[in-house]
């Protein structure tokens, strides 16, 4: 099948390089997965009354309300909570994008697909209220 030993050696080197490249990509993907599972997004309202933390899935992990919220209507506080939650998700999306780009590179197709997936899941969708997500 092989005309000479040099061609066989070259093919073996290419296979070794390909295997090494796959192993490196798998290691970076595992590292990225471990890092992204610990990321959170945090946001605070401008007046400091509401602070929201979302976990790596974008779900509410912590909600802190300053005692001064009692001076506002429940409807006002609810709107602030929803707005700050959206801001916390945007913060998480930024952090996930940075981690993915750092681990895989900005031009990596897999990295771009991961970022797009995060954007679809966490990005703003003006036509859908938060409760319906």
Secondary structure, 3 states (H helix, E strand, C coil): CCCCHHHHHHHHHHHHHHHHHHHHHHHHHHHHHHHHHCCCEEEECCCCCEEEEECCCCCEEEEEECHHHHHCCHHHHHHHHHHHHHHHHHHHHHHHHHHHHHHHCCCCHHHHHHHHHHHHHHCCCCCCCHHHC
